[in-house]
Amino acid sequence: MNTERLKTKLLSLAATALVLTACGGSSDSDSPSPQPPTSEGPTWTAGVFADESNFVARCENPRSGTDIYGDPWPDQAGSHLHEKHWLRSWSNNTYLWYDEIQDQNPANFGLPTEYFAELKTEELTSSGAQKDNFHFFQDTNDYQQRVSSGASSGYGARFFLIQAAPPRKIVIAYTEPSSPATGAGLTRGTEILEIDGVDVINGSDTDTLNAGLFPASDGETHEFVVRDLGASTTRTVTMTSATVTADPVQNEQVFDTASGKVGYMQFNTFGTRIAEQEIIDAFVDFSNEGVQDLVVDLRYNGGGFLFISSQLAYMVAGQAQTQGQIYEESVWNDKHPNVNPVTGEDLNPIPFYNTTSDEATAPGGVLPSVNLNRVFVLSTSGTCSASEAFINGLRGIDVEVILIGDTTCGKPYGFYATDNCGTTYFTIQFRGENQKGFGQYADGFVPSSTDNGQDFVKGCVVADDFNHLLGDPDEAMLAAALEYQSSGTCPATVEKTAQRHSYKGQMPDNSLLKSQRVQERLFLEQNRIMNTPKELQQ
């Protein structure tokens, strides 16, 4: 069953109204008796939380019709105040750190999304970063489209802001096949120099730059001056935004080395259902080729469905190493030690899934595997959530992970993406722990010369190399992995300072990264969703 369908059904069952009214009176006189005022919505009492079912689907602008799956929307007439009270009660019930939310009167805020921004902890991690850096929302129609098909509006280019404030530097990290970007001949390493006549490097018109980089809808046309990878001259291209379907697995190949065959795949997202079949196809090829080592490139993979993350881990390790083992266990707040408050089911650990999902081409089919006790993972600070669960889950059963690149984003948390009145909200609701009970990596997994069994992982610090295409054995991260596979050590020429592309902390108001932060949270950090035991998203 699809996540949004389950959530819709849950909302439909719970949709009751709380409208306070007073009974009027009359008299025999010509003048009517004064009527008590009628409340326009729920009222707030500090520290008192009505059940969220009293406010759910009571909408300022109720939707009609059906969702993308054909289920009717559950909306009823209500108000923004009802929507805000639902957010308040829902957060108090399910937010992992509910007791760290400052309880404020919803009536003092405008839009529900403005109030939602306040419903989170402001505490910091041990490193001084924001404890909750993953609190966001998305239009429900856009979210459902992306999850069901992998499609979203744009050019099919992943922009990477090496330097967000002047002097800026923006390059393309990768492109999607059959997209406006590939149609314009853009590739990894292409530098963006000008957008709609505004200088990218030092220009002050960031509104124009942001509008060009992140079009709001299909059909927008923008002009770019670019310098292609390896070129000394520039050229001008025009791109029109369109709905682009992501290709999760790219550049799959096998390298013949002196120490055996090494498989490689670039895996960009767990967050679309087509990813399941694509990684299955890749592992059938790896198994047929008899690979003896594997490099999984997760440098831009911000997460997605946890069941696919578990499947991937199984396909690496195989049946003998995973049978009867825990992939991840979910820990909720202290109100819910044993029962999932969303599904009402008992909390049970997630295993290493060894079969295809119910929505696969062949449901229940046995997954391929390469039966390795070691895997190389390429990482950056964009490696997040379900990608980190993959690392943590394998380390929990003593499969060695060699981490090549940079410290991961630090998200051992998850949530159910929850629709209310046309907005899907993402709020941290649980923490994931592996077979050994470890899940405290809020500051990320760190490539290190030593392995502490927790957040320090054996590997090499290597900067992202935009001078080579992904999958090129001379690209710095992949080259380091191949060197380590051969010699057991990091290359002597490894760059010691990797580039940090972090979302932590506040962004300068005049930088482009502030907009990219929003864009990438929607595109990458879709985190965990659950509607059946196999459909957590992380």
Residue pairs with C-beta under 8 A, 6 or more apart in sequence:
1 358
1 531
1 532
1 535
2 69
2 147
2 148
2 359
2 531
3 147
3 416
3 417
3 529
3 530
3 531
3 535
3 537
4 67
4 68
4 69
4 140
4 143
4 144
4 147
4 417
4 419
4 424
4 531
5 67
5 69
5 71
5 531
6 343
6 531
6 532
7 416
7 417
7 418
7 419
7 531
8 67
8 71
8 73
8 74
8 419
9 71
10 342
11 56
11 57
11 74
11 419
11 420
12 57
12 72
12 74
14 52
14 53
14 56
14 57
15 53
15 56
15 57
15 58
15 74
15 76
16 53
16 54
16 56
17 54
17 58
17 76
17 78
18 42
18 50
18 54
18 55
18 58
18 82
19 39
19 41
20 38
20 39
20 42
20 43
21 38
21 39
22 35
22 36
22 37
22 38
24 33
24 35
24 36
25 33
25 35
26 32
26 33
27 33
40 79
40 81
41 78
41 79
41 81
41 82
41 85
42 50
42 54
42 55
42 81
42 82
42 85
44 85
44 88
44 105
44 106
44 107
46 103
46 105
47 103
49 88
49 89
49 92
49 93
50 85
50 89
51 89
52 86
52 89
52 90
52 93
54 85
54 89
55 78
55 82
55 83
55 85
55 86
55 89
56 74
56 86
56 90
56 420
57 74
57 75
57 76
57 78
57 420
57 421
58 76
58 77
58 78
58 79
58 82
58 83
58 86
58 421
59 75
59 76
59 77
59 78
59 82
59 83
59 420
59 421
59 422
60 78
60 79
60 80
60 82
60 83
60 421
61 421
61 422
62 73
62 75
62 76
62 77
62 78
62 421
63 73
63 75
63 421
63 422
64 73
64 75
65 72
65 73
66 72
66 73
67 73
67 140
67 144
68 141
68 144
68 145
68 148
69 144
69 148
75 421
75 422
78 421
80 110
80 111
80 112
81 106
81 107
83 112
83 420
83 421
84 106
84 107
84 109
84 112
84 115
85 106
86 420
87 106
87 112
87 115
87 116
87 119
87 420
87 425
88 103
88 106
88 115
88 119
90 418
90 420
90 427
91 98
91 101
91 119
91 427
92 98
92 101
93 335
93 341
94 332
94 333
94 336
94 341
94 342
94 416
94 427
94 429
95 101
95 119
95 120
95 333
95 427
95 428
95 429
96 332
96 333
96 413
96 428
96 429
96 430
96 431
97 120
97 121
97 123
97 131
97 132
97 333
97 428
98 333
98 335
100 121
100 122
100 123
101 118
101 119
101 120
101 121
102 118
102 122
104 118
106 115
109 115
109 118
112 421
112 423
113 137
113 423
116 135
116 137
116 425
116 427
117 135
119 135
119 427
120 132
120 135
120 427
120 428
121 131
121 132
122 130
122 131
123 131
123 132
124 130
124 131
125 131
125 410
125 442
125 443
126 442
126 443
127 443
129 410
129 442
129 443
129 504
129 505
130 504
130 505
131 442
132 413
132 428
133 410
133 411
133 503
133 504
134 411
134 413
134 426
134 428
134 521
134 525
134 527
135 426
135 427
135 428
136 426
136 518
136 521
136 522
136 525
137 423
137 424
137 425
137 426
138 423
138 424
138 426
138 522
139 422
139 423
139 424
140 419
140 422
140 423
140 424
141 422
142 152
142 153
142 522
143 417
143 419
143 424
145 151
145 152
145 243
146 152
146 271
146 272
146 526
147 271
147 272
147 273
147 526
147 529
148 273
149 245
149 272
149 274
150 245
150 246
150 247
150 248
150 269
150 271
150 272
150 273
150 274
150 275
151 243
151 244
151 245
151 246
152 243
152 244
152 246
152 522
152 523
153 215
153 216
153 217
153 218
153 241
153 242
153 243
153 244
154 214
154 215
154 241
154 242
154 244
155 179
155 180
155 181
155 215
155 239
155 241
155 242
155 244
156 175
156 176
156 177
156 178
156 179
156 180
156 181
156 182
156 244
157 172
157 174
157 175
157 176
157 179
157 180
157 181
157 186
158 172
158 173
158 174
158 175
158 268
158 300
158 523
159 170
159 171
159 172
159 173
159 192
159 213
159 516
160 170
160 171
160 172
160 173
160 464
160 466
160 501
161 168
161 169
161 170
161 501
161 512
161 513
161 516
162 169
162 170
162 171
162 466
162 499
163 169
164 507
164 508
164 511
164 512
164 513
164 514
164 516
165 508
165 510
165 511
165 512
165 513
166 201
166 202
166 203
167 201
167 202
168 200
168 201
168 202
168 512
169 191
169 201
170 191
170 192
170 200
170 213
170 512
171 188
171 189
171 190
171 191
171 192
171 466
172 181
172 186
172 187
172 188
172 189
172 190
172 192
173 188
173 300
173 464
173 466
174 188
174 250
174 266
174 268
174 300
174 470
175 181
175 182
175 186
175 187
175 188
176 182
176 244
176 245
176 246
176 247
177 247
177 250
179 242
179 244
180 239
180 240
180 241
180 242
180 244
181 239
183 239
184 224
184 237
184 238
184 239
185 228
185 237
186 226
186 228
186 237
187 228
187 229
187 469
188 229
188 466
188 468
188 469
188 470
189 228
189 229
189 230
189 466
189 467
189 468
189 469
190 226
190 227
190 228
190 229
191 226
191 227
192 200
192 213
192 224
192 225
192 226
193 199
193 200
193 201
193 225
193 226
193 227
193 234
194 200
194 224
194 225
195 208
195 209
195 212
195 213
195 222
195 223
195 224
195 225
196 208
196 211
196 212
196 222
196 223
197 208
197 223
198 205
198 208
198 209
198 212
200 209
203 209
204 510
206 510
206 511
206 512
209 512
210 512
210 515
211 220
211 222
212 222
212 223
212 224
213 512
213 515
213 516
213 519
214 515
214 516
214 519
215 222
215 241
217 241
218 241
218 242
218 243
219 240
219 241
219 242
220 240
220 241
221 238
221 239
221 240
221 241
222 238
222 239
222 241
223 236
223 237
223 238
224 236
224 237
224 238
224 239
225 234
225 235
225 236
226 234
226 235
226 236
226 237
227 233
227 234
227 235
228 235
229 466
229 467
229 469
230 467
246 268
246 269
246 272
247 268
247 278
248 267
248 268
248 269
248 270
248 272
248 274
248 275
248 278
248 279
249 265
249 266
249 267
249 268
249 275
249 278
249 279
249 281
249 282
250 265
250 266
250 268
250 470
250 471
251 264
251 265
251 266
251 297
251 470
251 471
252 263
252 264
252 265
252 266
252 282
252 285
253 263
253 264
253 265
253 471
254 261
254 262
254 263
254 264
254 285
254 286
254 289
254 291
255 261
255 262
255 263
255 264
255 473
255 482
257 482
257 485
257 486
258 486
259 292
259 293
259 485
259 486
260 291
260 292
260 293
261 289
261 290
261 291
261 292
261 293
262 291
262 292
262 293
262 294
262 295
262 482
262 485
263 282
263 285
263 286
263 289
263 291
263 293
263 294
263 295
263 370
264 294
264 295
264 297
264 471
264 478
265 279
265 282
265 295
265 296
265 297
266 297
266 470
266 471
267 275
267 279
267 296
267 297
267 298
267 301
267 312
268 300
268 301
269 275
269 301
269 302
269 303
269 304
269 524
269 526
270 301
270 303
270 304
270 305
270 306
270 308
270 309
270 312
270 386
270 387
270 537
270 538
271 302
271 303
271 304
271 305
271 386
271 524
271 526
271 537
272 304
273 305
273 359
275 304
275 305
275 308
276 305
276 308
276 311
276 356
276 357
276 360
277 360
277 361
279 308
279 311
279 312
279 315
280 311
280 315
280 356
280 360
280 367
280 368
283 315
283 367
283 368
283 369
283 370
284 368
286 294
286 368
286 370
287 368
287 369
287 370
291 370
291 372
292 372
293 372
293 374
293 375
293 376
293 485
294 316
294 370
294 372
294 375
294 376
295 375
295 376
295 377
295 378
295 478
295 481
295 482
296 312
296 316
296 375
296 376
296 377
296 378
296 390
297 378
297 470
297 471
297 477
297 478
298 377
298 378
298 379
298 383
298 387
298 390
299 378
299 379
299 380
299 382
299 383
299 405
299 464
299 477
300 380
300 382
300 383
300 524
301 382
301 383
301 384
301 386
301 387
301 524
302 382
302 383
302 384
302 385
302 387
302 409
302 520
302 523
302 524
302 525
302 526
303 384
303 385
303 386
303 387
303 411
303 524
303 525
303 526
303 527
303 528
303 537
303 538
304 385
304 386
304 526
304 537
304 538
305 386
305 529
305 535
305 536
305 537
305 538
306 328
306 350
306 386
306 389
306 414
306 432
306 528
306 530
306 535
306 536
306 537
306 538
307 350
307 353
307 357
307 534
307 535
307 536
308 386
309 327
309 386
309 387
309 389
309 390
309 393
309 538
310 327
310 328
310 350
310 351
310 352
310 353
310 393
311 353
311 354
311 356
311 357
311 367
312 390
313 322
313 327
313 352
313 390
313 393
313 394
313 399
314 322
314 352
314 353
314 354
314 367
314 369
315 367
315 368
315 369
315 370
316 369
316 370
316 372
316 375
316 394
316 399
317 352
317 369
317 371
317 372
317 373
317 394
317 397
317 399
318 369
318 370
318 371
318 372
319 354
319 369
320 371
321 371
321 373
321 397
321 399
322 351
322 352
322 354
322 397
325 351
325 352
325 396
325 397
325 435
326 349
326 350
326 351
326 396
326 434
326 435
327 349
327 350
327 351
327 352
327 353
327 389
327 393
327 396
327 434
327 435
328 349
328 350
328 389
328 392
328 393
328 432
328 433
328 434
328 536
329 347
329 349
329 350
329 432
329 433
329 434
329 437
330 340
330 347
330 350
330 414
330 430
330 431
330 432
330 536
331 430
331 431
331 432
331 433
331 439
332 340
332 341
332 347
332 429
332 430
333 429
335 341
336 347
337 347
338 346
338 347
339 345
339 346
339 347
340 346
340 347
340 530
342 416
342 429
342 530
343 530
343 531
348 533
350 533
350 536
352 393
352 397
353 367
353 534
354 366
354 367
354 369
355 364
355 365
355 366
355 367
356 362
356 363
356 364
356 365
356 367
357 363
357 534
357 535
358 364
358 532
358 534
372 399
373 398
373 399
373 400
374 399
374 400
374 401
374 402
375 394
375 399
375 400
375 401
375 402
376 401
376 402
376 404
376 481
376 484
376 485
377 383
377 387
377 390
377 391
377 401
377 402
377 403
377 404
378 404
378 405
378 477
378 478
378 481
379 387
379 403
379 404
379 405
379 406
379 407
379 408
379 445
379 447
380 405
380 406
380 408
380 464
380 498
380 499
380 501
381 406
381 407
381 408
381 409
381 444
381 500
381 501
381 502
381 503
382 409
382 501
382 520
382 524
383 405
383 408
383 409
384 408
384 409
384 410
384 411
384 524
384 525
384 527
385 409
385 411
385 413
385 414
385 525
385 527
385 528
385 538
386 527
386 528
386 537
386 538
387 408
388 408
388 409
388 410
388 411
388 412
388 441
388 444
388 445
388 538
389 412
389 432
389 538
391 401
391 403
391 408
391 445
391 457
392 412
392 432
392 434
392 438
392 439
392 441
392 445
393 434
393 435
394 401
395 401
395 434
395 436
395 438
395 453
395 457
396 434
396 435
396 436
396 438
397 434
397 435
400 458
401 457
401 458
401 459
402 457
402 458
402 459
402 481
402 484
403 445
403 446
403 447
403 457
403 458
403 459
403 460
404 447
404 459
404 460
404 462
404 477
404 480
404 481
404 484
405 447
405 459
405 460
405 461
405 462
405 464
405 477
405 498
406 447
406 461
406 462
406 463
406 464
406 498
406 499
406 500
407 443
407 444
407 445
407 446
407 447
407 498
407 500
408 441
408 444
408 445
409 444
409 502
409 503
409 525
410 441
410 442
410 443
410 444
410 504
411 442
411 525
411 527
411 538
412 431
412 432
412 433
412 439
412 440
412 441
412 442
413 428
413 429
413 430
413 431
413 432
413 527
413 528
414 428
414 429
414 430
414 431
414 432
414 527
414 528
414 530
414 536
414 537
414 538
415 426
415 427
415 428
415 429
415 430
415 527
415 528
415 529
416 429
416 528
416 529
416 530
416 531
417 424
417 425
417 426
417 526
417 527
417 529
417 537
418 424
418 425
418 426
418 427
419 425
426 526
426 527
430 528
431 439
432 439
432 528
432 538
433 439
436 453
438 453
438 454
440 454
440 455
441 454
441 455
443 455
444 455
445 455
445 456
445 457
446 455
446 456
446 457
447 457
447 458
447 459
447 460
447 461
447 462
448 456
448 457
448 458
448 459
449 458
449 490
450 456
450 458
451 457
451 458
459 484
459 490
460 480
460 484
460 490
460 491
460 494
461 494
461 495
461 496
461 497
461 498
462 476
462 477
462 480
462 494
462 495
462 498
463 476
463 495
463 497
463 498
463 499
464 476
464 477
464 498
464 499
464 501
465 475
465 476
465 477
468 474
468 475
468 476
469 475
470 478
471 478
472 478
473 479
473 482
476 494
476 495
479 491
480 490
480 491
480 494
483 489
483 490
483 491
484 490
484 491
503 517
503 520
503 521
503 525
507 513
507 514
507 517
508 514
526 537
527 537
527 538
528 536
528 537
528 538
529 535
529 536
529 537
530 536
530 537
